[in-house]
């Protein structure tokens, strides 16, 4: 075998495929049920292009790059998108009101029981509707997926969750207080800027590791990953909401408290399933945030991605909206009891040999 060539895959042997096939057939049934769910609510299903001028501008998401070759032989860099979000928001700017999208998306440097370099994202957007409506959608979709798969519980690694129970709604600040004993909002100033030293001191007091070069964002992520996320979504799903505005990504600040944003994530069985925003429509603010994200990407990884100027122009006329991205393969995993994401993907990407 040549160095870095794909390792022989077990997926195509009949016995292995026979073991996977029930999960795959359930996947098809769940996808059909979710399509019906959105169609019944007057959503238009859209099909966005995979190739984009920018794959997205989050510091810790990694893309696959290619080059488009023109008739003259000149090349233009393009990327496989990490989400159809930019394209969907352009369609909202163009006048669509309710849209849904099953999109294959691509993320480099990601592989494991819950990660695959190519996976399916289900995104949906509601123009003129608040992000709380998306919370109701999530509760209903969990029930639809489980009922379609014939399961009474969502299951992952021996832990379960009732998909028919109303999800718990928990703010990030309350989660930090409950699971880590940290007053998160005390580390965020009224203008949304953050106090790195205050968070570092609070973490040291509760026995969490702090490195001298950790930023506030690094520390926030460590608490979230080590103390909070592993305890979410057991018994019933958890909607973790009101992220700090410094972690808003593409979400708008909350009118209730400028220190937090209209962002939530959905968890079940300790697994993150979805990420939702009350969408930011301030193009200048979005450009500023992208700049900060790309500066951090340059600092940590030594690379950046271009901005999608077409998207930023569309944002100028985009209506107030809410939107959400849900990992469809993960939902299928939990609804069928699969142990790994590649069990629910029809044709997994072969792993590269060392």
N, C-alpha and C positions, 0 to 999 in steps of 0.2 A: 504494500500500500504506500502511495506517495505521501510525503509529509503534508499535513494540513488537509488531506483529502477526507471526505465524509466517511465516518466509520460505518461498517455494514449495519443496516437497520433491521430490527426484528419485526417491524410493523407489517411486512408484506408476506410473512409466513401464514398459512391458513389458520393454524391453531391460535396464534396470537391475535389475528384479525377477528376470529370467532369470539374471543374473549372481549374484544373492544366493541364489537358490533352493537350490542344492546345500548351502550352509552351513545354511540353515534346515531342510532335510529331515534333515541330519546332526544338527542340534540335537534334533529330535524323537526320532531313534533313540537318541541319548545319554541323553536324559531317560528314555526307556522302559527303557533298560538299567540306569540308576541306580535307578530305582524297583524293578526286579526284584532288584537287589543288596540293597536294604534289606528288601524283603519276604521274601527267602530267609533273612534273619537275624532274623526276628521283630520287625522294626520296624513300628510303626503309623504310617501317614502321617496327619498332622493338617493342618487348614486353618484358619489363624488369621485373626482380623479385622485388616484394614488400618488402620482408624481406632482410635486409642488416646488415652487421656488424656495420655500422655507419649510422645514419639517416641523416647526414649532420652536419656541424660544424659552424653554425651561432648562435651567442650568444642568440638571442631573438626568435629563432624557437624552439618549444617544441615537442618532439616525444612521441610515444607510444612504450613501451618496452614489450618484451615477452622473454621466455626462450625456447631454443631448447633442448630437452632431448634425449641423445644418448642411445644406447643399454645398456651401463653400468649404466645408470641412471644419469650420469654427465650432468650438464646443461651448456649451452653456451648462453650468452645474445645476442639477436638479436633485431632489431628495424624495425618498419614499416617506410619506407623511407618518407622523407618530399619532395623529388623530385627525379626523375629518372636520375638526372644529372650525378652522378658518374658513373652509369652503361653505360649511353650513351657515355661518354667520353672514357670509356674502349673500347667500340666498335669502336670509331674513332681511337684509338691506334692500334686496331686489323686490321684496313685497310678500314673500311667503310668510304664513302666520304660524302654522304648526307643521313641523317636519320631523321625520325619523329617518335613521340611516343605519344599516348594517354595513360596516366598513372593515375590510382587512387593513390592519395597521402594522407598523414595523418599528421595532425598538431594538437597537443593538446593545450588546453587553448584558443581555437579560436572558437567563435560562435557569430553570429549576422547576420544582413541583407546581408552582403557581405562575411561572413566567415562560414565555416562548417567543422567539424572535419575530414571528408573524402570528397575529391572533386577531380575533374579531371583536370590534368595539360596536356596541349599540349606543347611538347617541340620539337624543330627541330634544327639541326646542319648542318653547311656547312664547310667542310674541305677545306682549301686553299682559302677561300673567306672572305672578310672583313665584319665587323659588320654593315657597312652602308647598305649592301645588305639586312640585316634583317629589316632595317627600311622600305625598299621598300616592303618586304614581309608583314609587318604589315599593311601598307596602303592597299594592295590588299586584305588581309584577312578580314579587316573591311568591305570592299565593298562586298566581297563574302558572309559574314554572313548576312548582311542587305538585300542583294538582295534575298538570299535564304529564308529569313523570310518574304519577301514581305514588308519590311519597308524602307521608305525613310530617316528616321532619327534614330539614336541611342538615347534611352531615359532612364533617371534614375531620379526619384524624381522630375519630372516636368522640368528638364533641358535636353537639347538635343544637338546633335552633328551630323554634316554631315559626314557620313561614306565614301562618295565618293569624298570629298575634300582632297587635299594633306595635310597631317599632318604638323603642325608647328614643326620646330626643334629648341629647346631652350636649351642652356646650363644651367647647375645648377647655375653657377655663375651669368649668366644673369637673371635667375629666382629670385635669392636672391636679386639682385639689383632692379629688377622691382617690386617685391611684398613685400619686407621687407626693402628695402633701405640699404642693407648690402653688403659690398665688401668682398665676401667670400674668394677670392684668397689672400687677404691681411692677412688672418688668417692661410695660408698654406705656409710653407717654401719651398725653391727650391728643397729640398730633399724629399718633400711630408709629412714631419712631421707637426704637427699642433700646433697652438698657442691658447690654451684654453682661456686665459685671454683676448686676442684681440677679440675673438668672443663673449665672455661674455659682454665686454664693448659695442660692436656694438649692441648687443641685448638689453641691458639695455637702450641704447639711443633711441631705437625705441619702448620701452614699453613692451618688452617680458620678461617673468619671467626667472630668473636665480637663481638656488639654489647653495649653497656653495659646495656641493659634485657633482655637474654636471661635467661630462667630456666633452671634445670637441665633442665627438660623441653624447652625450645626447643633447647638445645644437643644433648641426646640425639637429638632428632629430626633435627637437621641432619647429625650424623655418620651416622645410620642411612640417611637419604635420599641423601646425597652420596657416602659411602664404602662402605657395606655393601650395601644393597639392589641396586644395579646389578650386583653381582658374584655374586648368588645364583641357584642353579638352572640352571646351565649344565653340560651333560654328563649330569647327573642332578638330580633335584629336591633342594631343601634344606628341612629343617625347622629353623627358627630358634627355639630354645627358651630357657626360663629368662629371661624378661624381668625387668628390675628391678621390685621390688614397687611402686615409685612409678609404674610404667607397667602395673600389673596389670589395670586396668579392672574386670572382674567375675570375676577369677581369684583363687584362694586362694594364700596364701604357700606356698612349698615347705617341706616338713618337713626337707629336707636343708640349706637355707641360707635364713634369714629375709630375706636381702637380695634374693632373687629370688622369682618367682611361677611357678605352674604354668600358664604361657601359652606357646603356640607359634604361629608363622605358617608357612604353606607357600608356597614360591616355586618357580616353574619358568620358565626363560628370562628371568629378571630380573623376572618379574611376580608380585606377591602374589596368591595364590589363596584362602587361607583363614586364619582366625584362631580359635584354640582355647583353651579354658580347662579346667583343673580347677576346677569352679565354686565360687565363694565362697558359703557358706550362712550367714554371719554378717550378719544384717540390720542391726545397729548399725554395723558396719564398712562395709557397702555404702552406708548412708545417709551416713556421713562422707565416703566417696569421691565420691559424687554431689554433695555440698555443695562439695567442692573443685573438681570439674569445672565446676559451674555458676558458681562464683566466677571461675574462669578465663575462662569464656565471657562473663561480664559484663564482665570487664576488657578482653578482646580485641575482642568484637563488640557489647557493649552490650545483650545480651539473655540470657534464661535460659529454660529449659523446666521445667514442673512435675515433681514426683516422682510416680511411680505408687505410691500408698500400698497399693493392692491387691497389687502385686508385692512390696513390702517385707514385707507381712503374710504372703504365701505363702512367702517365703524363710525365715521362721521355722520352717516345718515341711517344707521341701524336703529330700529325702535327699541324701547325698553323690552327686555326679554329675560327668560330664564332657560338654562340649558344644562344637560347632564350627559356624562359618558359612563357607560356601564360595561364592565368586562364580561362579555357574553359567555365565553368559554368557562370562566370561573363560576358563573351562575349555573351553567349546565353541570359542572363538577359537583357543586353542593346539592343540586336537585336530584342527581343520580347516585351520589355516594362515591364518585370516582376519586382516586387517590392522587392523580397527577393530571396536569392540563393536557398532556399529549394523549391521554386516553380518550379525550372528547374532541380531538381534532382529526378530521378524516385523513389527512396526509401530512403528518408532522415533518418538519424540516430536520434532515439528518444532522447529527452532531458532528463537529469537526474533530478529527483525531489530533492529539497533542503533537 
